[in-house]
Amino acid sequence: MWFKSIFICGLSFLATTSFADVKKGEVVFKTYCASCHGPEGAGLVGPNLTDKEVLHGTTKAEVVKVISNGVPAKAMPPWGTILKKDQISDVSDFILSIMGKNLPSPFAAGKSSVTSFPKGSADRPLVMRTYMPKVGLSDEVFANHDKGQDVPKYRHQTGKEHPTKVDKPIHAIPGGIAVNFGEQLSYCFDSTECRLFYVWSGGFMDMTNYWGKGSGGGRKSFGYIGKVLGDVSYLAKGKAALSGKPQFKGYRKIQNVPEFMYSIGKVNFTLKISPSSVPGEAVCEYTSDASNGLTLSFSPEKAAQMTVNKGELKNGVLTLNSSDAASFTITIKPAK
């Protein structure tokens, strides 16, 4: 019986995995995975991980492989370049721990709240982690992204990869986090580069290609990238302002507004982005632990859109002493 096999698997899993690993994995899951699979793993945009329909295996090695490599045919992005190995191990333990719980999906008949046109408000901004369109971003801004490769086509009927057919890479931003404050401001923050990629005002996103219509279904095959609705007022350009390896550490909400936590090299940052009274204008509040101060370099074109409350911004270079670097604000104005 299926439940019996899950129960036996669970006994084996619990015997080799500590409760601490599962709890650490739950934190990783709620930070990175819940936006698609739901906070309990019962499914949202992504499938229910707790029911009897197991798509990609029940062993830890199989779960680790799926998380690390992704499933391009199912819009599951690869997390191997974003999460550390121990994070992938821990979240795999958590996923194994919830298999067989058979939690009810929020998309049961008559209960779906799916819409192809999600939106937030100034008081309650919407945070959405999804494939985001590149909207004209140059390859230079993707310095820490791997290049997509052809992968064997997955056959769900057999649970195996096709020996000859392949899926092509999707040209989108897999680690994008989109935030909407209503028509006043929307933005896309990239969790791989730990960088604000673009800002816009007006409508938010048309997710029809990704989510389908109505209560879901009918997603466009290999075209499941949301469309930005509105006018892009800022677009990242060139290299990052600060050199060093980026590492995303998650986000928390402060009065409903997300604050991103990340490091660039050895410097830790937080970033909270809010709207101003001007449509498309983004107020970016930073903190850092840069004890020796910071020197941030922007392209002259982008620097022309910025005002700062501390330090000196001259010829595209923002210089902050150690005191100023602890807490500073960059306001990005819409391009003229």
PLY file of the C-alpha trace (Angstrom):
ply
format ascii 1.0
element vertex 336
property float x
property float y
property float z
element edge 335
property int vertex1
property int vertex2
end_header
0.00 0.00 0.00
1.17 3.50 -0.78
0.69 4.87 2.73
2.55 1.93 4.16
5.51 2.51 1.86
5.60 6.17 2.82
5.41 5.24 6.50
8.31 2.82 6.18
10.27 5.41 4.22
9.50 7.96 6.95
10.83 5.63 9.66
14.07 5.22 7.75
14.30 8.95 7.11
13.75 9.87 10.76
16.36 7.35 11.85
19.09 9.03 9.82
18.10 12.71 10.00
18.13 15.00 13.01
15.18 17.15 14.02
17.51 20.16 13.86
18.24 19.50 10.18
14.52 19.38 9.42
13.88 22.65 11.29
16.75 24.36 9.48
15.35 23.02 6.23
11.92 24.42 7.09
13.45 27.90 7.41
15.11 27.54 4.00
11.86 26.24 2.51
9.77 29.15 3.81
12.38 31.65 2.60
12.96 30.32 -0.90
10.29 27.73 -1.79
7.03 28.76 -0.13
6.17 31.37 -2.78
5.66 28.54 -5.28
4.90 25.48 -3.14
3.03 27.15 -0.26
4.23 27.65 3.34
3.37 24.05 4.27
4.32 22.51 0.93
0.68 21.93 -0.10
1.13 23.76 -3.40
0.50 27.17 -4.94
2.01 27.86 -8.35
4.14 24.75 -7.86
2.76 21.28 -7.06
1.69 19.88 -3.71
4.74 18.16 -2.20
2.75 16.31 0.46
0.29 14.28 -1.62
0.65 10.84 -3.19
1.56 12.14 -6.65
5.36 12.05 -6.41
6.86 13.43 -9.62
10.61 13.27 -9.20
11.53 10.64 -6.61
11.37 9.93 -2.89
15.03 9.51 -1.93
17.16 12.32 -0.60
19.56 12.02 -3.54
16.67 12.48 -5.98
15.28 15.49 -4.09
18.73 17.11 -3.89
19.15 16.62 -7.65
15.83 18.28 -8.46
16.53 21.25 -6.18
20.09 21.68 -7.47
19.37 21.26 -11.19
15.75 22.37 -11.39
13.14 21.02 -13.79
13.04 23.42 -16.77
10.03 21.68 -18.31
8.03 22.44 -15.15
9.34 25.98 -14.48
11.34 24.77 -11.48
14.51 26.90 -11.43
17.92 25.44 -10.49
18.96 26.43 -6.96
22.46 24.97 -7.02
24.05 28.35 -7.71
21.91 30.22 -5.18
21.73 27.96 -2.13
24.69 26.47 -0.30
25.09 22.67 -0.23
24.09 22.44 3.43
20.96 24.52 2.72
20.00 22.17 -0.11
20.63 19.19 2.17
18.52 20.67 4.98
15.61 21.68 2.75
15.68 18.21 1.18
15.31 16.74 4.68
12.33 19.01 5.31
10.67 18.03 2.02
11.13 14.35 2.81
9.59 14.95 6.25
6.36 16.34 4.75
5.92 13.67 2.07
2.84 11.59 2.80
1.12 14.17 5.03
-1.42 14.69 2.23
-2.19 18.28 3.20
-5.15 19.83 1.35
-4.25 22.06 -1.56
-5.55 25.66 -1.41
-6.68 25.14 -5.01
-9.41 22.65 -4.21
-12.61 23.20 -6.18
-14.23 26.50 -5.29
-11.30 27.71 -3.16
-8.81 28.98 -5.73
-7.85 32.64 -5.59
-5.52 32.44 -8.58
-5.54 35.44 -10.88
-3.38 36.10 -13.90
-3.09 39.74 -12.83
-1.83 39.80 -9.22
-1.44 43.13 -7.46
-0.51 44.67 -4.16
-1.04 48.06 -2.57
0.93 50.76 -0.78
-0.23 49.39 2.58
0.18 45.73 1.67
2.76 45.26 -1.09
2.74 41.97 -2.98
5.99 39.95 -2.99
6.23 37.40 -5.80
9.16 35.13 -6.58
8.99 33.92 -10.17
10.66 33.82 -13.57
10.98 37.50 -14.50
11.47 38.90 -18.02
14.83 40.43 -18.92
13.16 43.61 -20.36
16.35 44.69 -22.15
18.94 43.91 -19.45
22.37 43.31 -20.98
24.39 40.14 -20.37
26.87 42.16 -18.29
24.47 42.40 -15.35
24.28 38.58 -15.10
27.88 38.16 -13.97
27.10 35.49 -11.37
24.46 33.56 -13.33
25.23 30.28 -15.04
24.39 30.09 -18.73
21.42 27.90 -19.54
22.09 24.63 -21.31
19.97 22.13 -23.21
18.67 19.43 -20.84
17.08 16.02 -21.57
13.30 16.23 -21.80
11.65 14.73 -18.71
8.90 12.14 -19.25
6.50 12.08 -16.33
4.89 8.89 -17.61
8.10 6.92 -16.97
9.81 9.20 -14.45
12.89 9.20 -16.68
14.67 11.59 -19.01
14.23 11.15 -22.76
17.33 9.65 -24.39
17.35 12.03 -27.39
14.87 14.92 -26.99
15.98 18.07 -25.18
14.43 21.22 -23.71
16.01 24.55 -24.58
16.90 27.08 -21.88
14.36 29.78 -21.04
15.60 33.34 -21.40
14.38 34.80 -18.12
15.57 35.71 -14.62
15.16 32.58 -12.44
15.95 34.27 -9.12
13.83 37.36 -9.63
11.72 38.75 -6.79
8.99 41.12 -7.95
7.35 43.54 -5.52
4.27 45.64 -6.23
2.97 48.63 -4.23
0.06 49.28 -6.57
0.36 51.51 -9.62
2.86 53.82 -7.89
5.82 51.42 -7.86
6.92 47.93 -8.83
10.43 46.56 -8.94
12.46 43.44 -9.66
15.27 42.48 -7.26
17.59 39.66 -8.36
18.56 37.22 -5.62
21.54 35.85 -7.55
23.24 39.18 -8.22
21.72 40.75 -5.04
20.94 43.80 -7.10
17.98 45.94 -8.09
17.39 45.06 -11.75
14.55 47.36 -12.76
11.75 49.63 -11.54
8.42 50.46 -13.12
5.04 52.10 -12.46
1.52 51.53 -13.77
0.31 47.93 -14.00
2.20 45.09 -12.33
2.41 41.70 -14.10
0.42 39.64 -16.58
1.10 36.03 -15.47
-1.18 34.32 -18.01
1.72 32.61 -19.81
2.94 31.18 -16.49
-0.19 30.54 -14.43
-2.76 30.08 -17.17
-6.20 31.61 -16.96
-8.89 31.58 -14.29
-8.02 29.09 -11.55
-4.88 27.94 -13.36
-4.00 25.60 -16.20
-3.18 26.22 -19.83
0.30 27.54 -19.18
2.26 28.39 -22.32
4.89 25.69 -22.89
8.39 27.14 -22.76
7.00 30.63 -22.84
5.95 30.80 -19.18
7.47 34.19 -18.44
5.34 36.94 -16.94
4.91 40.22 -18.78
5.65 43.57 -17.16
2.68 45.94 -17.36
3.57 49.61 -17.12
6.51 51.88 -17.83
10.06 50.89 -16.81
11.67 53.94 -15.20
15.03 52.40 -14.17
17.05 49.56 -15.70
20.33 48.28 -14.25
23.32 48.67 -16.52
26.91 47.43 -16.49
28.77 45.83 -13.62
27.54 45.83 -10.03
28.30 48.92 -7.95
30.50 46.90 -5.57
32.80 44.05 -6.58
32.67 40.75 -4.68
30.74 37.49 -4.62
27.03 38.06 -3.80
25.16 35.77 -1.39
21.43 36.15 -0.83
20.34 35.45 2.76
16.59 35.88 2.49
14.22 38.68 3.42
11.95 39.75 6.23
8.96 42.07 6.24
8.96 45.34 8.13
5.42 46.74 8.27
4.66 44.55 5.23
7.59 45.96 3.23
10.29 43.37 2.36
13.84 44.01 3.53
16.41 41.93 1.64
19.45 40.56 3.44
22.60 39.68 1.51
26.37 40.00 1.41
28.78 41.23 -1.24
32.18 39.75 -0.51
32.67 40.22 3.24
30.22 43.11 3.60
26.69 42.43 4.86
23.79 44.55 3.61
20.08 45.05 4.07
17.96 46.81 1.47
14.40 48.06 1.82
12.77 49.67 -1.24
9.65 51.83 -0.92
7.70 54.17 -3.18
7.85 57.95 -2.91
5.11 60.37 -3.95
6.43 60.32 -7.53
5.30 57.38 -9.71
8.25 55.14 -10.58
10.55 56.70 -7.97
12.18 54.14 -5.64
13.54 55.01 -2.18
16.29 52.47 -1.44
17.28 52.31 2.25
20.55 50.44 2.88
22.42 49.33 5.96
25.88 47.74 5.93
28.63 46.64 8.29
31.40 48.10 6.10
33.76 49.26 8.88
36.11 50.92 6.37
33.41 52.71 4.43
32.16 52.02 0.92
32.95 53.12 -2.62
30.12 52.34 -5.04
30.56 52.86 -8.79
27.61 53.47 -11.12
27.44 54.23 -14.81
27.10 58.00 -15.40
23.69 57.36 -17.00
22.39 55.55 -13.90
24.05 57.95 -11.46
22.14 60.79 -13.12
18.92 59.16 -11.85
20.14 59.05 -8.24
20.17 61.31 -5.22
21.80 60.32 -1.92
21.27 61.43 1.67
24.86 60.74 2.77
28.34 60.66 1.32
29.42 62.22 -1.97
28.17 61.15 -5.39
30.54 62.51 -8.04
31.19 61.31 -11.59
29.20 58.15 -10.93
31.12 57.23 -7.75
29.45 57.29 -4.33
31.95 57.57 -1.48
30.76 56.78 2.04
32.85 56.85 5.21
32.34 54.16 7.85
29.68 56.18 9.67
27.71 56.99 6.51
27.97 53.40 5.21
26.17 52.06 8.28
22.88 53.51 7.05
22.26 55.45 3.84
19.53 56.05 1.26
19.69 56.19 -2.52
16.59 57.56 -4.23
16.21 56.47 -7.86
14.29 58.92 -10.01
12.49 57.93 -13.22
14.54 58.34 -16.39
13.70 61.45 -18.35
0 1
1 2
2 3
3 4
4 5
5 6
6 7
7 8
8 9
9 10
10 11
11 12
12 13
13 14
14 15
15 16
16 17
17 18
18 19
19 20
20 21
21 22
22 23
23 24
24 25
25 26
26 27
27 28
28 29
29 30
30 31
31 32
32 33
33 34
34 35
35 36
36 37
37 38
38 39
39 40
40 41
41 42
42 43
43 44
44 45
45 46
46 47
47 48
48 49
49 50
50 51
51 52
52 53
53 54
54 55
55 56
56 57
57 58
58 59
59 60
60 61
61 62
62 63
63 64
64 65
65 66
66 67
67 68
68 69
69 70
70 71
71 72
72 73
73 74
74 75
75 76
76 77
77 78
78 79
79 80
80 81
81 82
82 83
83 84
84 85
85 86
86 87
87 88
88 89
89 90
90 91
91 92
92 93
93 94
94 95
95 96
96 97
97 98
98 99
99 100
100 101
101 102
102 103
103 104
104 105
105 106
106 107
107 108
108 109
109 110
110 111
111 112
112 113
113 114
114 115
115 116
116 117
117 118
118 119
119 120
120 121
121 122
122 123
123 124
124 125
125 126
126 127
127 128
128 129
129 130
130 131
131 132
132 133
133 134
134 135
135 136
136 137
137 138
138 139
139 140
140 141
141 142
142 143
143 144
144 145
145 146
146 147
147 148
148 149
149 150
150 151
151 152
152 153
153 154
154 155
155 156
156 157
157 158
158 159
159 160
160 161
161 162
162 163
163 164
164 165
165 166
166 167
167 168
168 169
169 170
170 171
171 172
172 173
173 174
174 175
175 176
176 177
177 178
178 179
179 180
180 181
181 182
182 183
183 184
184 185
185 186
186 187
187 188
188 189
189 190
190 191
191 192
192 193
193 194
194 195
195 196
196 197
197 198
198 199
199 200
200 201
201 202
202 203
203 204
204 205
205 206
206 207
207 208
208 209
209 210
210 211
211 212
212 213
213 214
214 215
215 216
216 217
217 218
218 219
219 220
220 221
221 222
222 223
223 224
224 225
225 226
226 227
227 228
228 229
229 230
230 231
231 232
232 233
233 234
234 235
235 236
236 237
237 238
238 239
239 240
240 241
241 242
242 243
243 244
244 245
245 246
246 247
247 248
248 249
249 250
250 251
251 252
252 253
253 254
254 255
255 256
256 257
257 258
258 259
259 260
260 261
261 262
262 263
263 264
264 265
265 266
266 267
267 268
268 269
269 270
270 271
271 272
272 273
273 274
274 275
275 276
276 277
277 278
278 279
279 280
280 281
281 282
282 283
283 284
284 285
285 286
286 287
287 288
288 289
289 290
290 291
291 292
292 293
293 294
294 295
295 296
296 297
297 298
298 299
299 300
300 301
301 302
302 303
303 304
304 305
305 306
306 307
307 308
308 309
309 310
310 311
311 312
312 313
313 314
314 315
315 316
316 317
317 318
318 319
319 320
320 321
321 322
322 323
323 324
324 325
325 326
326 327
327 328
328 329
329 330
330 331
331 332
332 333
333 334
334 335
